[in-house]
Amino acid sequence: MDVEWAKSRLQNFIYEFGDADRCAQWDSDQVMPLLPTVARILEVIGEPVPSYSAYEWGVFNQFKDAALRGVGILDDWDEIALRLRPDAPNMAADRFHHWVWEAARPSWGSGLFRAAVHHAASAINEQLQKKLMCQALSDNELIQEAFSEKPPASNRARLRVLGELENKTTASRQRGALQLGLACFWAIRNPAAHETVEWHEQHALECLAILSLLARTIDECTVESYTN
């Protein structure tokens, strides 16, 4: 997050509308356009956002107070992150597999978490089609064919995890890759594509982590093609 930019937006809001006498001269049409950005900043830093479906002086005062608290939070943002950092490991989304994060990043940056997950899953599907040179299948059907233990057919290449399939661990990983792929498309991609309610950020992040594991598995697999 650009802390200085966020703080300057809050400070500008406080300066422009912090004086009640001066603010009384402004029309609500001039006030309202500023509130969405202020509200988004407050949401990101964890400050409760007042409702602003209708313009009222009480609502404005709540925003002014929230903006003042927000500036205080941002003044110590780096120090807070350092001193109050949890002992648990952090999950950095930009270190997910590049198929996943590059597809998810634009929507994620706009707070569209469900859409970000959908785009990531769609990117995996596209990359898998390219790797197997198979445009006729997609999603769970493509995964089933890709990780099938059957020998490749003339129009169906297979993915093989590294190692000898005769080895029990390798065979387990091969079957696991199939189940992981099916779970990703059935339990993550399909809900992300068809649900209409926005997802919680943490839930979406965990979904991206699972998709990243699938993407990395696919990327590391070798392609077994049909030979006469």
N, C-alpha and C positions, 0 to 999 in steps of 0.2 A: 504494500500500500504506500502511496505517496503521501507521507504524513504532512509535509509542508503545504502541499496543495489542499488537503482536507482541512487543515487548520486555518488556512487563509480564507477558504470559503465560509467557514463558521465565523471567523472574525469579521469578514465583510458583512455577513448577515447581521451580526450584533451591532456593528457600526451604523449600518444604513437604517436599521429599524429598532435600535436600542433605546432611542429617545422617544418617549411617548408623545410629546408635543409634535416633534417632526414626523413621526410615524402617522399621526392622525391626518396628515396632509396627503398621505398616499392612498390610492385606491386599491381595493382588494385584488384587482386584476394585475396590479404591479407586485403585490406581495406573493400571490399564489405561485407564480413561476419559480420563485426561489426555494419554496418549501420542499419539492421532491429531492433536490440535491442534498439539502440539509438533512432531510429525513434519511436518505440512503447512507450518508456519512455516519449519522447517529446509530443507525442499525448495525453498520460494520464494526463500530467500536464498542457495541454492546450497551449503548445508552437507550433507554425506552423512548420510543417515538410517539409523540402525541398524535391523535387523530386529527386530520385536517380536511375532512370531506366537506365541511362548511367553514367559512371564514368567520371567526369571532375573536374579540380582543383577548378573551381568556385563553384561547388556543394559541394566539400569537405569543402571549406572555409565557406559556408553557414551552414553546419552541425557543424563546430567548433564553430561558433558564437552562434548558437542555443543551443549547449551543454553548453557553458559558461553561457548563460542566464538561462538555465535549472538548473544548479548548484545553481545559485543565488536564484531561486524560491524555490528549495528544502531546502536551508539553512534556509529559513523562513517558510517552509511548515506548521508546526504546529501553528506558530504564525498567519499566514495568515488564516488558518482554524478557529482559535479561534476569531481573531479580525474582520474578514470579514464574519463571519457566518451570513447567512440571518436570519431574524426574523421568517420566515415561518418554520413550522415543517419539519424535515428531515424524509425521508422514508428509513428505514434500511432494506435492502433486506434479511439479515440473520434473521430477525424477521418475515418473511413471514411464512406461514404454512410449516412445514418440508417436506411434500410431494413435494411442489413446489420448495423450495430453494435447497434441496438436489439434486433434479434432474437437476436443472438449473445451479448450481454452477460450475461444470467443464467447460461447454461451455462458461459460462459468464466470467470466469477468463481468457479465451483465446480470448475474444472480439467477440465471435460468439453469438451475442445477439438473432438473430432469432432462431438459433438452441436451445438456452437455453429455449426460450419460448415453442418451440415444445416439448422438453424433459419434461418440466413441465406439459404441457397438457396431454402428453402420460402417465405420472405418475399418474395423477388424474384418467384417464381412467382405468388404471391397478388397482388402489386402489378401485375404485367403483366396478369393476368386482369382486374383492375379497370380498368386503363387501356384495354384493348381491349374491355371488356364481353363477355368470352368465358369462360364457365365450363366449356364442353364440352371444352376442350383444356388440357393442362398440360405443364410441363417441356419436353423437346426438341421435341415436336410443336407446342407453343404458340410456341416460339422460331422454328421453321421457318415457321409461318404469319405471325408478326409481321413478320419481316424479309424475307419473300419479295419478289422484285422484280416479281411479278405484280400487276396492278391489284387493288384491294380487291373482294371479292365481297359479296353481300347480307348474309352472316353472318360475314364475315371482314374486319375492318379490318386495316390495315397500320401499321407504324411506319416513319417516315422520318427519317434523320439530317438535321441542318440543312444546307441547301445545295441546289443543283440537281443532280438525278441525272445530268443530261447532262454535268456536270463530272466528269472522271476521278477526281479526289481524293475527291469526294463519293460517287461510285459505289463506289470502293474501300472507303471507310468503311462504306458500307451492307453490302457483302459481308462486310467484316471483323466487323461487329456480329453478323451471323448466325453466323459461325464461332466468335466469342467466346462467344456464348450457348450454342451446341451443346457447346463444350468445357467450359463451366462445368457443364452438367447431366450430360454424359457422364463427364467426368474428375474432377469434384469432388462434385457433388450425389449421384450414384448411389453412389460408394464411401462417402461420408459416411453415407448412409442404410443401407447393407447390411453394411458391415464391422463387426466386433465388437471389434477391437483398438483401444485408445485411440491417438490421433494425437499426435505430438510437437508441442509448442507452436509452434515455428517453422514447421513445415509447415502447420499450421492457420492461422497468421497470414498466410502467403503466399496461401493459398486465399481467405481473407477479403478480401485486397487485390484479387485478381482478381475476386471477386464484387462488390466495391465498384465497380470499373471498369464492370462490366456494368450494375449498378444505376444508375450515373450516366448511362451511355449511354442506357438505357431512359427514364430520367426526363427527359432533355433532348430526346428524339425527339418529333416531332409525330405525331399520329394521322391517317391518311388513311382516310376512311370511304367506303363505296359510295354513289354518287349515280346516279340514273337519267339 
